[in-house]
Amino acid sequence: MSLLAYLVAVWLFVVGIYGVVTSRHLVHLVMCLSVAQASTYVLLLGIGYRKGGQAPIFGDIPTSTPVVDPVVQALALTDVVVGATVSALLLALAVQAHKRFGSVDPDELNALRG
Amino acid sequence: MRSFVALAALGVLGAVLVVAVTGLEPFGHYPGPYGDVLAKVVPDERHTGQLVAATVFDYRAFDTLGEEMILFAAVCGCAALLRVLRSEHAGEGAPGRPVPSFAARAMAAALVGPVTVLGVYVIVHGHLTPGGGFSGGVVVAGALLLAYAGGQGLRLRRVGSITLLEGTEALGAAGFLALALAGLIAAGTLLKNFLALGTSGMLLSAGTIPVGNVAVGLEVAGAVALVFAEFLEQALLEDPE
């Protein structure tokens, strides 16, 4: 099962995109996008994992201990922050769309208003 | 019809991705080399054992600078999108609004102090223990939200707290930028770790890493609390008065 973590990432990405494509509610759509994005966390941390590796923080462990990759953890940190801000921005757009069109169904937002 | 097309397209995409990941190193066999190099050089070069903090705030601090700007721009966008228009009248904290129960208020009041202390602790120890500016900033913002949730009046704009949050966020972003430029001025390289490295394991050590943590902590706390306050204000607007 050495591929399980990567397959989980693929599944999360595909199922999240499916939700985005078929969504009938803008808030639901943003949540689906978050699910798709969660796949990147799984993929990044999966790549950096080393069997038996410790957390990459030499506080209580000697510096010779094998540790997991800190670079992908830093990338995941960036990923989380950007993901959260993008979600906030999209939810703000959803609020505005609801004010403007009186609907949160993406299909009903395409009517042009002069 | 749409879900059928989506299923077909995503089936192909998923199959391609599965083929792609089978070419990766098996799970648990880290190929390196960057993590190993960092593990070898960071304790001596930066006097800290927190490899993630060293990566985020020193070796790859340029990425963090860009990320800070993304965070700042996104929160500015939220504030612009969720501003109260002249045609809408601000929520008045109407008397009909349910007031938080005594239990909720007592719990919030009891927790605000400890949660704030925890958040500040996580921020300032970011170069020694897991945590740092990003996670600690969210905890501090959580304490601010507790204060709102437990408080009786939700009239945020009246007390000028939105301005204060905006100021906190801008101060954090400006602080990180100033830290980057200070490296350029003091040592000739943008984001250079130019402060004294100190003794590994002490609170004041690792040069600019804890300074960056504090700047990011300020920005994240301000940003999260600001976004929440803006959404809360919208919720108060929606009430048909």
Interface residues (C-beta under 8 A of the other chain):
Chain A: M1 S2 L3 L4 A5 Y6 L7 A9 V10 W11 F13 V14 I17 Y18 V21 T22 G46 I47 G48 Y49 R50 K51 G53 A55 P56 I57 F58 G59 T63 V67 V68 D69 P70 V71 V72 Q73 A74 L77 T78 V80 V81 V82 A84 T85 V86 A88 L89 L91 A92 L93 V95 Q96
Chain B: R2 S3 A6 L7 L10 L13 G14 L17 V18 V21 T22 L24 E25 P26 F27 G28 H29 Y30 G32 Y34 G35 L38 A39 P43 G49 Q50 L51 V52 A54 T55 V56 R60 D63 T64 E67 I70 L71 A74 V75 G77 C78 L81 L82 L128 T129 P130 F134 G201 V220 A223 V224 V227 E230 F231 Q234
